Amino acid sequence: MTNNLRRPPAMLIFALAAIVAVSVARLAGAPSWLALLAGIVVASLVIVFLENRALGKVKTLLGGQPTAVQDFPRLYNIVDGLCLTHGINQPELLLLENKSINIAVAADRKESVLVITTGALDTLGLVELEGLLAHSLARCDETKLATQTREVFWCTFPLGGTSKVNEEQFLLTDQKGVRLTRFPPGLALALEQAGSTGSFIEGSSTTVNLWVLDPTAAMNASGHPSVELRSAVLGEL
C-alpha cells in the first residue's frame, strides 16, 4: 500500500472491507483480536488488489491504440535503441490520434507504457523525437512512476482529488533524458516545437501528472514547468 491510502476513496474502501471482514469473523465465532486482525488483512488485500489493476484503468484514461513495428519503424528504432543501450525495460507503445505534441507515461511494478500523439510523430524530426522519447523512457525507469500512476487511479473515484505535478521532478527527468542521448539540444528543440504547435490533450485533467508536457488548455496552470524554463535549463548543460 502507498500514501494513496490517505485519499478519501481508498480510506472508505479500506474501512468498508475491514468492517465486513470483522463482522464475518465475529459471526464465525472468532475472538475480537482475531476478527480485528482479519479485518486489517482483508482490507489491505482489497486495496492491493485494486492498485494492481491501476495501470489498466489509467491506460484507458490516456487513450491510444496499439502500434506495430512495421507501421512505425522510426518510433520503434528509437525506443529499442535507447532501451538496449541503457538497460531500460521495453515499454508498451500506444498511439493517440491528436495533432498536439505530447507523450504520456504510466507504469506499475512490472511494466510501463508510453502513449505518443500522432502530432509528435508527424511534426518532430528524428533528433527532436529521440529527445522527447528519452525523457519519457528516463521517467519510466523511475520507481516513483508506479506510485504516480496509482495516484491517478484513485483520482478517478469521487472525492479522489487531483494528481500533483512536481516541477523539480520534470526538470531533473529532462536532465536524465539528455544523458541517454548525450544531446541536450534535441529535447530543447522538441520542447520549443511543442510550445509552438501545442500540447493540449482533451480530458487530461485527471492524468495531468503523467504527460511530458502540460496537456491542459491553460498552459502552465497545471504545475508543469514552462517550455521556456525547461529549454533554459537544458541550455546550461
N, C-alpha and C positions, 0 to 999 in steps of 0.2 A: 504494500500500500504506500501511498505517497501523501504529500501535503494536500493533494486534491481532496482528501477525505474531509478537509475543513469546509469544503463547499457545501452549501445547504442541500443540494440533491443527494450528494454522497452521504452526508450525515443522516438524512431522512431514511434512505435505503438501508444504511447500516443499522439504524435504530429499529426499523420495522422488522428486518431479518432477525435481529437479536431477540426482539420481543416474541416473535413467532417461535423461534428455536427454544427459548426459555420456557414458554408455555407448553410446548410439546414435551419437553424433557420433564417438566413438573407433572404433567398428566401421566407420564410413563412411570412416575414414582421416583425419579432421580432426586437426590438431596439438593438443597438450594445452591450450594457451592458448585456442584457438578452441572446443574442447569445453567448457572451463570457462565461457567466456562464454555459450555456447549454453545451458548448464545453468542459469545465473543468469537469463537472459532467459526461458526456458521456464517455470521455476519461478515467476517473478514474474507471468507471464501467467496461470498457473493460479490463483494467489491472486486476481488482479484479476477473473478470470472468476467465481470463487466469490463474491467480495464483491459483484459486480454483481447477483447473484441473492439477496442477503441480505434485501432488503425483502420479496420474495415469501415467503420462508421465515418471516420474522417476522410477516407478516400472518396466515399460517396459525396460528402460535402464539397470536396475540392473539385469533383467532376473529372473529366478526362477519360479518354478511351485508350485501350491497349495499343501499342505500336509494334511494328515488325522491323527487323533489321533491314530487310530488302527495301522497305519503303522509306526509311530514314537512315541511310548508311552513314552520313556525316555525323548525326547525333550519336549513333552507337559507337562510331570510331573514336569520338572524343571521350565519351564516358568510359568505354572499355580501356582506352589508353591511360587515362588518369587513374582508374581503379587498379589496373595491373601494376602501374609504376609505383603507386604509393600504398598498395596493400589495403585498399578500401573495398568493402563488400559491395558487389554489384547491386544497385537499386533497381526496382521495377520502374519502367519508364512509361508514363501516360501522357497523352497529348490532349490539350484543351483548345477547342476551336475559339480563338479570341485574338483580335488584332493587336492587343496590347503586348508589351514585352514584360514577361514575368515568369517566375518559376516558384512552385510551392514544394516544400519538403515535409515529410512526415515519417514516423518510424515507431516501431515497438522494439522489444528486446532482441528480436530475431531478424527483422527485415526492415527495409526502408523503401521509400517511393519518391520519385520526382514527378511533378506534374508541370509540363512545359507548354507554354502557349504557342500556338502556330505563329503568332506575331514575332516571338523570339527567334523561331527557326527561319522565318521568311525575311526578317529585317536585318538580323545581325550577321556580320561576316564571321569567318572561321575563328579569328583571334578573339573577337568580342564574345562569341557564343561559348568558346572554351573558358573565357574568364568568368562568365556568369555561371556556367556549369561547375567550374572549380569551386566557387563559393558554395554552391548547393551541396556538392559532394563533401566539402570540408564540414559543413553543418551536419550532414548525415553521419559523419564519423564522430560526432559529439554525443556522449551518452545522455545529455540533458534533453536532446530532441524527443526521446521517447516520453519523457515527463511532460514536455510541452504539447505533445500530441494528445496525451491523456487529458491534459488541461482543456484542450479544445473539445474533447469528447464530453466532459462534464458541463461545458458551457452550452451544450445543445439541450440540456434539461431546463425546465422552468426554474428561475431563480439561480441559474448556474453562473451568472456573472459574465464577465468578458475575459478574453485572453490578454495577457500582458506582453508588451513589446519592450525588450531591453536594448536601448540604443547602443550601449557599450558592447553588447554581445555581437551586434551586427558589424560594428567596426572591427572587432577582433576576428570575426569569421572572414571578413574581407581580407585581412592580413594572412590568415591561414590559407585562404583560397589562392592568393597570388604566390604563396610559397609552393603550391602544387604546380603552377605554370611557370614560375620564375619570370613573369612578365606583368607587372602591375598595370601598365597602360591598357592591356586587354580588358580587364574588368572595368577600369575607369571609363574607357570608350563605350562599353556596354551600358554602364550606368547613365552616361550622358545621352546615349541614344534613347534609352528608356525614358529619360526625363523629357525628351523632345516628343517621342511617339506616344507616351503614356503607359501606365502600368495598372490601370483600373480593371478590377475584376468584379463583376456584379455578384452580389450576395456573399461577399467575403468578410462580412463584419465579425463572424464567429471565428474564422480561420486566419485572421489578420496576422497573427504572430508567426505563421508558417510560410508566408510569402517573402521572397528575397527582396522585393521592392514593395513600397506602400501600395496596397491594392484598393484603397478607399478612394471615394470621389473627392474628398477634401484632402489633398496631398499634404503629407507631413502631420496630419491631425491624429494619426494612429499611434504615434510614438516612434515610427521608423526614422532613422537619421535621414536628413535630406540628401538628395543626389549630390548637391554641391559640397556638402560636408564630407561625404564618403570619397568623392573624387579628390578633394583637397588632401585628405589623409593619405590616400594612395599615392598622390603626387610627391609625398615626402619620403616614400620608401625607396 
